[in-house]
Each structure stands twice: as structure tokens, then as C-alpha cells.
């Protein structure tokens, strides 16, 4: 009879019609597994003659089964194998190369570096590595985020978390600022109206009556979508200073250059500033008007002068509290690095779980890597070296030299300042 373990070992080999014919001739009852090993050796002269599936495998479990099938062939045809258990067969570089070649393209880089030498590891050892890799891949960047943030709709551009901290007391303007609404371009009206309704539903904004008012200033993004921004320049002028500050971007780049890194991953928190609750007494100063109705922010607004500083500090505190592995952070952008893809996956998973537990939302599409080349702080990174992205170079090359303030601002925006 065939027990469960033996059936697991057989895989596609159980479909070989010649093996079936050989076992039919056996009159005495014995383990089907023993019959397979004995009769295959009699029927086939070499491993190349043996039927094995050469189609692509798609899941990690299918890959592990394919590796066991290769181990069965080794048991049958190799004189050096002293076990009949495929899990205990040494996994040779040749076996691993065959497995990688038949696997999904997106796995190939990480799997190739999993076994690049002659280290004596068994099929069982490599199966454990494959499962660890599967957990790392699908945990932080796919299934686990989808599961733990399903209520936040992580692929929604307006997805917003709620940081589990006390409502933040922020500096209040020293005088009342009231500015009338600008005339809004027609193309922006419907998208902005939809955004405000959605933010109100999420509790990010609410209707109010306030002596303060700042104008909405819709901005079209590079992908053609609109971004809801409020012009707080006048309010910023009468807002007391804060002593804290965000890190210098250039210093972060120098620090990242000094790290021994071959693989990178980046994490971008979804609407991080909107995730920070604002104390009720601080809200009136952020009022704005849309279609005759006045609203204000219940969360930190994006265009206010101190929002990046406060946001950076709270994210940093959350990561420190969760004992996050080594990383670099610039406001809501985080990068991790290591010498192997697996190590980067593990670090990224740990940081994502800390951020989710703190209350932030993370969009799956904003988790990049592990990769040997990645973009962070507007710069492309590869093997500790930085370079300006090609699209930025092309944009600068196509621009005329600036001749006034507006053109200078456009130029600085193009180069990332």
C-alpha cells in the first residue's frame, strides 16, 4: 500500500505508464514506494530516460514537489545516495539550477542566490528555505497587508490609517488669517468634491464654523489625477516655530552610500500625515471653504509648515518603540538594505508590521523590492552608488534656462528640490 508520505514523494512520477506496467507484474504485495525504486532502476538505463514534468511550476509548494521528484531520480540512479527518503537527499547546484529555470520569473533572482555554492544542504533544508521565502514575499507585501488593512482599502489612493496616539497639540497661529477661495479650474471641481466627501466619510475632515479660512489650491499630479491641497502660506507666516526638524536629505544620501548593501527595499506609508489625530482646539485655524461650506481638518493637514516635522517624529517614535531593524527614514519614506534578498524581505516585514500595529495604512503598490536597483529620495541606488534617474535627466535637458521666479521654481521641482 502507498502511505501519505510516499505519495508526497512520488509527485509526477506516479503518472509514468511504464512504471505502472512494471509494478503490475509484481505478484507479491509490498510497499509501492519500494516497487517504484526497484522497478524504475530495472526499466530505465539513465535518469535522462525517465519521464519527468518539464512544465513551469507556479507556487512554492509546487516547486518543493518538483525538487523532491529530482531527489527520487537521484535515489534511483546515483551510487552515492544512501537513503530512500527524498527529503534527505543532498540538493546539488545542478538540481537547484533546474528548479530555478522552471520557476516563475519574479522568483528567479532571489532563488538563484539561495544556493550559489556547494554547501551540503538536503532537499528538506532547501524546502524550508523556500517556505521561508514564500512567507517573506507574500507576508508583508501581499497577503498580510491585504488581510490586516482590509478595512483601510490599501489600494485606494485616499486610504488613510489612524495613528494610535493622543490627539496632537500643535502651535496655534498668533493672529487670525482669513483668505477667500481662489477661482478653481473646471477640470478640478468634480475630483476635488469627491475627495472632500471621501475624507469627510473617513473622519479626516468635518464641517465647521471658524474665523480662519485658507483657499483650496488643486494641483494636477503627473499621472493626471488631482491632489487636494490648501494654500496655508499666509497661516504659516503667523505660526510659531518648532525646534524639531526633519533630517537633511543630502546627509541621508551620504549615510546610505556608506552602507554595505547589495539589495534594497522601500516602504511608503499611505497618507501618513492624514493619519495623525489633531487636538480639537487646534483645528479651527486650518479651516477652508468648498462650495459655500466650511470644513476643517481633524487630522494633521499636509501643506502646513510643521506637518512634515511632526509626522517624521511620530513615525520615528513608532519604529523605535517597535524595535525596528536598521533603516533610514525621511518623513514617510523608509528604506532598508542588506546583502541578500531574503534579509531585506525579513527587515521589510518587521518594519511593515510595526507600522500597521501603530495604526498607519500601507499600500501594497508602494512597497518596492527587494531589488538591486531602487529609487529613494529622488535618486536611483545600485550597489551603494547613486545616480540621477534617466527621466529626470531628460526633463532637465528639455527645459530652457530659467529667466524668472516661476521658471526657477519649475526647474528646482524638476530636479527634486
C-alpha positions as CSV (number, residue, x, y, z in Angstrom):
1,X,0.0,0.0,0.0
2,X,1.0,3.6,-0.5
3,X,1.1,5.8,2.6
4,X,0.8,9.6,2.7
5,X,4.5,10.3,2.9
6,X,5.3,8.1,-0.1
7,X,2.5,9.7,-2.2
8,X,4.0,13.1,-1.4
9,X,7.4,11.9,-2.6
10,X,6.1,10.4,-5.9
11,X,4.6,13.5,-7.4
12,X,4.5,13.4,-11.2
13,X,6.5,10.1,-11.3
14,X,3.3,8.3,-10.3
15,X,1.9,9.1,-13.8
16,X,4.6,7.2,-15.7
17,X,2.8,4.4,-17.6
18,X,6.0,2.3,-17.9
19,X,6.4,2.3,-14.2
20,X,2.8,1.3,-13.8
21,X,3.3,-1.7,-16.2
22,X,6.4,-2.9,-14.2
23,X,4.5,-2.8,-10.9
24,X,1.6,-4.8,-12.3
25,X,4.0,-7.7,-13.0
26,X,4.9,-7.9,-9.3
27,X,2.8,-10.6,-7.6
28,X,3.9,-10.3,-4.0
29,X,2.5,-7.4,-2.0
30,X,5.0,-4.9,-0.8
31,X,5.3,-1.1,-0.4
32,X,4.5,0.7,-3.6
33,X,7.4,3.0,-2.8
34,X,9.8,0.1,-2.7
35,X,8.4,-1.2,-6.0
36,X,8.9,2.2,-7.6
37,X,12.5,2.4,-6.6
38,X,13.3,-1.1,-7.7
39,X,11.4,-1.3,-10.9
40,X,12.4,2.1,-12.2
41,X,16.1,1.1,-11.9
42,X,15.4,-2.0,-13.9
43,X,13.3,-0.3,-16.6
44,X,15.5,2.8,-17.3
45,X,19.2,2.9,-18.1
46,X,19.8,6.5,-17.0
47,X,18.0,9.5,-15.5
48,X,17.6,11.3,-18.8
49,X,15.3,8.5,-20.0
50,X,12.9,8.9,-17.1
51,X,9.7,10.8,-17.7
52,X,9.5,14.0,-15.6
53,X,7.4,17.1,-16.0
54,X,9.3,20.0,-17.5
55,X,6.4,22.5,-17.3
56,X,6.7,25.7,-15.3
57,X,5.9,25.4,-11.6
58,X,3.9,28.4,-10.2
59,X,3.7,28.1,-6.4
60,X,6.4,27.4,-3.8
61,X,4.7,24.1,-2.8
62,X,4.8,23.0,-6.5
63,X,8.5,23.9,-6.6
64,X,9.2,21.9,-3.5
65,X,7.4,18.9,-5.0
66,X,9.5,19.3,-8.2
67,X,12.6,19.3,-6.1
68,X,11.5,16.0,-4.4
69,X,10.9,14.4,-7.8
70,X,14.5,15.3,-8.7
71,X,15.6,13.7,-5.4
72,X,13.8,10.5,-6.3
73,X,15.8,10.3,-9.6
74,X,19.0,10.8,-7.6
75,X,18.0,7.9,-5.2
76,X,17.4,5.6,-8.2
77,X,20.4,6.4,-10.4
78,X,23.1,7.7,-8.1
79,X,25.5,5.2,-6.4
80,X,26.4,7.9,-3.8
81,X,22.9,8.2,-2.2
82,X,22.4,6.0,0.9
83,X,18.9,7.0,1.7
84,X,15.4,6.2,0.3
85,X,13.9,9.4,1.7
86,X,13.9,12.2,-0.9
87,X,14.0,14.8,1.9
88,X,17.4,13.6,3.0
89,X,19.0,13.7,-0.5
90,X,21.6,16.4,-0.9
91,X,20.4,19.2,-3.1
92,X,23.1,19.8,-5.7
93,X,23.7,23.0,-7.6
94,X,22.5,21.3,-10.8
95,X,19.2,20.3,-9.2
96,X,18.7,23.8,-7.9
97,X,19.5,25.4,-11.3
98,X,16.9,23.2,-12.9
99,X,14.4,24.2,-10.3
100,X,15.1,28.0,-10.7
101,X,14.9,27.7,-14.5
102,X,11.4,26.2,-14.3
103,X,10.1,28.6,-11.7
104,X,8.3,32.0,-12.0
105,X,10.5,34.8,-13.4
106,X,9.8,37.1,-10.4
107,X,11.3,34.5,-8.0
108,X,14.4,33.7,-10.1
109,X,16.9,36.3,-8.7
110,X,16.1,35.6,-5.0
111,X,16.1,31.8,-5.6
112,X,19.4,31.8,-7.5
113,X,21.3,33.4,-4.6
114,X,19.7,31.0,-2.1
115,X,22.1,28.3,-3.2
116,X,25.1,29.6,-5.1
117,X,27.8,27.3,-3.7
118,X,28.5,23.6,-3.0
119,X,27.2,23.7,0.6
120,X,25.9,20.3,1.7
121,X,22.2,21.1,2.2
122,X,19.4,18.5,1.8
123,X,16.2,18.8,-0.1
124,X,14.4,19.3,3.2
125,X,16.8,22.2,4.1
126,X,16.1,23.9,0.8
127,X,12.3,23.2,1.2
128,X,12.4,25.1,4.5
129,X,14.3,28.0,2.8
130,X,11.6,28.1,0.0
131,X,8.8,28.2,2.6
132,X,10.6,31.0,4.5
133,X,11.0,32.9,1.2
134,X,7.3,32.4,0.4
135,X,6.3,33.7,3.8
136,X,8.6,36.7,3.4
137,X,7.3,37.5,-0.1
138,X,3.6,37.1,0.5
139,X,3.6,38.2,4.1
140,X,4.5,41.9,4.1
141,X,3.9,42.9,0.6
142,X,0.8,41.0,-0.4
143,X,-1.4,38.7,1.6
144,X,-0.6,40.0,5.1
145,X,-1.1,43.7,4.2
146,X,-4.3,42.9,2.4
147,X,-5.6,40.9,5.4
148,X,-4.5,43.3,8.2
149,X,-5.5,46.5,6.4
150,X,-8.6,45.3,4.5
151,X,-10.7,47.9,6.3
152,X,-8.4,50.7,5.1
153,X,-8.6,49.6,1.4
154,X,-4.9,49.7,0.8
155,X,-5.1,50.2,-2.9
156,X,-7.4,53.2,-2.6
157,X,-5.4,56.5,-3.3
158,X,-7.3,58.0,-0.4
159,X,-6.6,55.2,2.1
160,X,-5.9,56.6,5.5
161,X,-4.8,55.0,8.7
162,X,-5.3,56.4,12.3
163,X,-2.2,56.5,14.4
164,X,-2.8,55.2,17.9
165,X,-1.5,58.2,19.8
166,X,-3.1,61.1,21.8
167,X,-4.6,63.9,19.7
168,X,-1.7,66.2,18.9
169,X,-1.3,69.7,20.4
170,X,0.3,71.8,17.7
171,X,1.4,75.5,17.6
172,X,-1.6,77.9,17.1
173,X,-1.4,81.0,14.8
174,X,-0.7,84.2,16.7
175,X,-3.4,86.1,14.6
176,X,-6.4,85.2,12.6
177,X,-5.9,84.5,8.9
178,X,-8.8,84.7,6.5
179,X,-8.3,84.3,2.8
180,X,-11.0,84.0,0.2
181,X,-11.2,81.0,-2.1
182,X,-9.5,81.2,-5.5
183,X,-11.3,80.5,-8.7
184,X,-10.9,76.8,-9.3
185,X,-10.2,75.3,-12.7
186,X,-13.3,73.5,-14.1
187,X,-11.5,70.1,-14.5
188,X,-10.7,70.0,-10.8
189,X,-14.2,70.6,-9.4
190,X,-15.6,67.1,-9.6
191,X,-12.4,65.3,-8.4
192,X,-11.9,67.7,-5.5
193,X,-15.6,67.4,-4.5
194,X,-15.3,63.6,-4.5
195,X,-12.1,63.8,-2.4
196,X,-13.7,66.0,0.2
197,X,-16.7,63.8,0.5
198,X,-14.5,60.8,1.0
199,X,-12.2,62.5,3.5
200,X,-15.4,63.5,5.4
201,X,-16.6,59.9,5.4
202,X,-13.2,58.8,6.8
203,X,-13.3,61.4,9.6
204,X,-10.3,63.2,8.2
205,X,-12.3,66.5,7.7
206,X,-15.5,67.8,9.1
207,X,-17.8,70.8,8.7
208,X,-17.1,73.8,10.9
209,X,-17.6,77.5,11.5
210,X,-14.3,79.3,12.0
211,X,-13.0,82.9,11.7
212,X,-10.0,81.4,9.9
213,X,-10.0,80.4,6.2
214,X,-7.4,79.4,3.7
215,X,-8.1,78.8,0.0
216,X,-8.1,75.4,-1.7
217,X,-5.4,75.1,-4.4
218,X,-5.9,71.9,-6.5
219,X,-2.8,70.5,-8.1
220,X,-2.7,68.1,-11.0
221,X,-0.3,65.2,-10.5
222,X,2.0,63.7,-13.1
223,X,-0.4,60.8,-13.6
224,X,-3.3,63.2,-14.5
225,X,-5.1,62.8,-11.2
226,X,-5.8,65.8,-8.9
227,X,-4.4,66.4,-5.4
228,X,-6.4,68.3,-2.8
229,X,-4.1,71.0,-1.3
230,X,-4.8,74.0,0.8
231,X,-2.7,77.2,0.5
232,X,-1.5,77.8,4.0
233,X,1.2,80.2,3.1
234,X,-0.4,83.1,5.0
235,X,-1.2,80.9,8.0
236,X,2.4,79.6,8.0
237,X,3.7,83.2,8.4
238,X,2.0,83.7,11.7
239,X,2.6,80.2,13.1
240,X,5.2,79.9,16.0
241,X,8.3,77.8,15.2
242,X,9.1,74.3,16.3
243,X,12.5,73.2,17.5
244,X,12.4,69.8,15.9
245,X,13.3,69.2,12.2
246,X,13.4,66.5,9.6
247,X,16.7,65.0,8.6
248,X,18.8,66.7,5.9
249,X,18.1,64.8,2.6
250,X,21.8,65.1,1.5
251,X,23.1,63.7,4.8
252,X,20.8,60.7,4.4
253,X,22.1,60.1,1.0
254,X,25.7,60.2,2.3
255,X,24.8,57.8,5.1
256,X,23.1,55.4,2.6
257,X,26.2,55.5,0.4
258,X,28.3,54.3,3.4
259,X,26.2,51.2,4.0
260,X,27.4,47.8,2.6
261,X,24.3,47.0,0.6
262,X,23.5,44.9,-2.5
263,X,19.7,44.6,-2.1
264,X,17.2,47.3,-1.2
265,X,13.5,47.7,-0.4
266,X,11.5,50.9,0.2
267,X,8.2,51.4,2.1
268,X,6.0,54.4,1.5
269,X,3.3,55.0,4.2
270,X,-0.1,55.9,2.7
271,X,-1.3,59.4,3.5
272,X,0.9,59.3,6.7
273,X,0.2,63.0,7.7
274,X,-3.6,62.4,7.4
275,X,-3.1,59.5,9.9
276,X,-2.2,61.8,12.8
277,X,-5.1,62.9,15.0
278,X,-5.3,66.7,15.8
279,X,-6.5,68.2,19.1
280,X,-9.9,69.9,18.8
281,X,-8.6,73.3,20.0
282,X,-6.0,73.3,17.2
283,X,-8.4,72.6,14.3
284,X,-10.2,76.0,13.7
285,X,-7.0,77.6,12.2
286,X,-7.0,75.1,9.4
287,X,-10.5,75.9,8.0
288,X,-11.2,76.0,4.3
289,X,-14.3,76.6,2.2
290,X,-15.7,74.4,-0.6
291,X,-18.9,75.2,-2.4
292,X,-20.1,77.5,0.3
293,X,-19.5,75.0,3.1
294,X,-16.6,75.5,5.6
295,X,-14.5,72.5,6.6
296,X,-11.5,71.9,8.8
297,X,-9.1,69.0,9.4
298,X,-9.5,66.6,12.2
299,X,-6.1,65.2,11.3
300,X,-2.8,67.0,10.5
301,X,-3.1,68.9,7.2
302,X,-0.5,68.2,4.5
303,X,0.5,71.8,3.5
304,X,1.0,73.2,7.0
305,X,4.6,74.2,7.7
306,X,5.1,71.9,10.7
307,X,3.3,68.8,9.4
308,X,6.4,67.1,7.9
309,X,8.3,67.6,11.2
310,X,5.6,66.2,13.4
311,X,4.9,63.3,11.0
312,X,8.6,62.3,10.9
313,X,8.9,62.4,14.6
314,X,5.8,60.2,15.2
315,X,6.8,57.6,12.6
316,X,10.3,57.6,14.1
317,X,8.9,57.1,17.6
318,X,6.7,54.2,16.4
319,X,9.6,52.5,14.8
320,X,11.8,52.9,17.9
321,X,9.0,51.6,20.1
322,X,8.7,48.5,17.9
323,X,12.5,48.0,17.9
324,X,12.7,48.2,14.1
325,X,15.8,46.8,12.3
326,X,18.3,49.2,10.8
327,X,16.7,51.6,8.3
328,X,16.8,55.2,7.1
329,X,13.7,57.4,7.2
330,X,12.7,60.6,5.6
331,X,9.3,61.6,6.8
332,X,7.0,58.8,5.4
333,X,9.6,57.2,3.1
334,X,11.7,54.3,4.6
335,X,14.5,52.3,3.0
336,X,16.1,49.0,4.2
337,X,19.1,47.2,2.8
338,X,21.2,44.1,3.2
339,X,23.5,41.8,1.2
340,X,20.8,39.2,0.3
341,X,17.2,39.5,-0.9
342,X,16.0,37.3,2.0
343,X,17.5,39.6,4.6
344,X,15.8,42.6,3.0
345,X,12.4,40.8,3.0
346,X,12.7,40.0,6.7
347,X,13.7,43.5,7.6
348,X,10.9,45.0,5.5
349,X,8.3,42.6,7.0
350,X,9.3,43.6,10.5
351,X,9.0,47.3,9.8
352,X,5.7,46.9,8.0
353,X,4.2,45.0,10.9
354,X,5.4,47.7,13.3
355,X,3.8,50.4,11.2
356,X,0.5,48.5,10.8
357,X,0.3,47.9,14.6
358,X,0.9,51.6,15.2
359,X,-2.1,52.4,13.0
360,X,-0.7,53.5,9.7
361,X,-2.0,52.3,6.4
362,X,0.3,50.9,3.7
363,X,-0.5,50.5,0.0
364,X,0.9,47.3,-1.4
365,X,1.9,49.1,-4.6
366,X,4.1,51.4,-2.5
367,X,6.3,48.6,-1.2
368,X,9.1,48.2,-3.6
369,X,11.8,45.5,-3.7
370,X,13.8,43.6,-2.7
371,X,15.8,44.8,-5.7
372,X,19.4,45.5,-6.6
373,X,18.3,48.9,-8.0
374,X,15.7,51.1,-6.4
375,X,14.7,54.8,-6.1
376,X,14.8,56.6,-2.8
377,X,14.8,60.4,-2.1
378,X,14.5,61.0,-5.9
379,X,17.8,59.2,-6.5
380,X,18.4,55.8,-8.1
381,X,20.5,53.5,-5.9
382,X,22.6,50.5,-7.1
383,X,25.4,48.8,-5.1
384,X,25.8,51.7,-2.7
385,X,26.1,54.2,-5.7
386,X,23.5,56.8,-6.5
387,X,22.6,58.3,-9.9
388,X,20.0,60.7,-11.2
389,X,17.1,58.8,-12.8
390,X,17.1,59.0,-16.7
391,X,13.6,60.6,-16.8
392,X,14.8,63.5,-14.6
393,X,17.9,64.0,-16.8
394,X,15.6,64.0,-19.9
395,X,13.3,66.5,-18.3
396,X,16.1,68.9,-17.4
397,X,17.7,68.6,-20.8
398,X,14.4,69.6,-22.4
399,X,14.0,72.7,-20.3
400,X,15.1,76.2,-21.2
401,X,17.3,78.1,-18.7
402,X,15.0,79.8,-16.1
403,X,14.6,83.5,-16.6
404,X,12.2,84.4,-13.7
405,X,11.0,83.2,-10.3
406,X,8.2,80.9,-11.7
407,X,10.6,79.2,-14.2
408,X,13.2,78.8,-11.5
409,X,10.7,77.1,-9.2
410,X,9.7,74.7,-12.0
411,X,13.4,73.9,-12.6
412,X,14.0,73.2,-8.9
413,X,10.9,71.0,-8.9
414,X,12.2,69.0,-11.8
415,X,15.5,68.2,-10.1
416,X,13.8,67.3,-6.9
417,X,14.3,70.3,-4.6
